[in-house]
Amino acid sequence: MSRIKNIAGRSQQKGFSLLELLVVVAIIGATSAFVYPQISSWKIKRNIEQDYRATLSAISYLKTRSRTVNGTGILTCKSGTAAVLTYQLSLQRNNDDAPFAVGPSHTDFVSNLVQNDGNSMVTGKVNIQCNNAETIFNASGSAAGFGSAEALEIEINYKRNEVVDYVNFPAYKIYVGKATAFVQKYRWDKLTSGWRTLD
């Protein structure tokens, strides 16, 4: 700092020197170089957790509401790193002989819509892979893919350069059984490099 002598002969500081300013800027730059990657990683982990909870919530809601209204619910999943998860609920009930026949384009399903939530329930910032593009939830309690009649499997993770990063970020898998729509939840275990069942 530059010093100015007052009348009594003592020096007074006035302002900052260039060297002091450069030291402060260097400290801030070094600190942000360490902090920014941690914040970025934290945001990705938060988005994975949020999408996992939102997906479980949507599945639970459709199971309950399709029974309550004695109709059919459809969970639509657009897989990928910009995933979209939406649902529809109709009063149209599937026939027990063909439990997965009435789908989203069926005229009776569309004419009896109770709820059509076109807004995605997930952030769209992490990778979500669904084996069924559309999964039907019946009033009888069963659930399976429209057209395929397969059980629903959803994996939520983070992809870096088209490769799933199981090392740095959490990954979840949700399995919904066909007969009773029982939900099994899994989390990727880094130590065993395999899926571990969650309670």
PELIN-V379679 format. One record per residue. N is the residue number from 1. RES is the residue in one small letter. OMEGA is omega in degrees with one decimal (NA if undefined). Layout:
# PELIN-V379679
n=<N:N>
res=<RES:RES>
omega=<OMEGA:OMEGA>
This chain:
# PELIN-V379679
n=<1:2:3:4:5:6:7:8:9:10:11:12:13:14:15:16:17:18:19:20:21:22:23:24:25:26:27:28:29:30:31:32:33:34:35:36:37:38:39:40:41:42:43:44:45:46:47:48:49:50:51:52:53:54:55:56:57:58:59:60:61:62:63:64:65:66:67:68:69:70:71:72:73:74:75:76:77:78:79:80:81:82:83:84:85:86:87:88:89:90:91:92:93:94:95:96:97:98:99:100:101:102:103:104:105:106:107:108:109:110:111:112:113:114:115:116:117:118:119:120:121:122:123:124:125:126:127:128:129:130:131:132:133:134:135:136:137:138:139:140:141:142:143:144:145:146:147:148:149:150:151:152:153:154:155:156:157:158:159:160:161:162:163:164:165:166:167:168:169:170:171:172:173:174:175:176:177:178:179:180:181:182:183:184:185:186:187:188:189:190:191:192:193:194:195:196:197:198:199>
res=<m:s:r:i:k:n:i:a:g:r:s:q:q:k:g:f:s:l:l:e:l:l:v:v:v:a:i:i:g:a:t:s:a:f:v:y:p:q:i:s:s:w:k:i:k:r:n:i:e:q:d:y:r:a:t:l:s:a:i:s:y:l:k:t:r:s:r:t:v:n:g:t:g:i:l:t:c:k:s:g:t:a:a:v:l:t:y:q:l:s:l:q:r:n:n:d:d:a:p:f:a:v:g:p:s:h:t:d:f:v:s:n:l:v:q:n:d:g:n:s:m:v:t:g:k:v:n:i:q:c:n:n:a:e:t:i:f:n:a:s:g:s:a:a:g:f:g:s:a:e:a:l:e:i:e:i:n:y:k:r:n:e:v:v:d:y:v:n:f:p:a:y:k:i:y:v:g:k:a:t:a:f:v:q:k:y:r:w:d:k:l:t:s:g:w:r:t:l:d>
omega=<178.2:-176.7:177.9:179.9:176.4:-175.8:-178.5:178.6:177.4:179.5:177.6:176.8:176.8:178.4:-179.0:175.3:179.4:179.7:178.5:178.6:178.3:178.3:179.5:178.8:178.6:178.9:179.0:178.6:179.5:179.5:-178.8:177.4:178.1:-173.4:-174.4:178.8:178.8:178.9:178.6:178.7:179.6:179.4:179.4:178.9:179.2:179.0:177.1:179.3:-178.8:179.5:176.8:-179.7:179.7:179.1:177.1:-179.6:179.5:179.1:179.3:179.9:-178.8:176.8:-176.2:-175.6:179.7:175.5:-177.6:-178.5:-179.2:-177.0:-175.6:174.2:178.7:175.3:-179.3:-176.9:173.1:-175.0:174.3:-178.9:173.3:-172.6:176.8:179.8:-179.4:177.8:174.9:179.2:-177.2:175.3:178.9:-179.4:175.6:177.1:179.7:177.7:179.1:-171.2:-178.4:-176.5:-177.4:-178.1:-173.6:-179.6:179.5:-175.8:179.0:178.0:-177.1:-177.3:-179.2:-179.6:175.8:-177.8:177.9:-177.5:-179.3:179.6:179.5:-179.7:-178.3:-175.0:-176.3:-176.8:177.5:-177.7:175.7:179.6:177.5:177.3:177.3:175.1:178.3:179.1:-178.2:174.0:-176.1:177.0:179.5:178.8:-179.9:178.6:178.3:-178.3:177.7:-179.3:-177.8:-175.9:177.1:174.1:-177.5:172.6:178.9:174.9:-179.3:-177.0:177.8:178.9:174.5:-177.1:177.5:177.2:179.5:-179.6:178.8:-173.9:-172.5:-174.3:178.6:175.8:-178.3:174.2:178.1:178.5:179.2:-178.6:-176.7:-169.7:-175.7:-176.9:176.7:-176.0:173.3:-176.7:-179.7:173.1:179.7:178.9:-176.9:-177.7:-177.8:-177.2:179.8:-180.0:178.6:-178.6:176.2:177.7:NA>
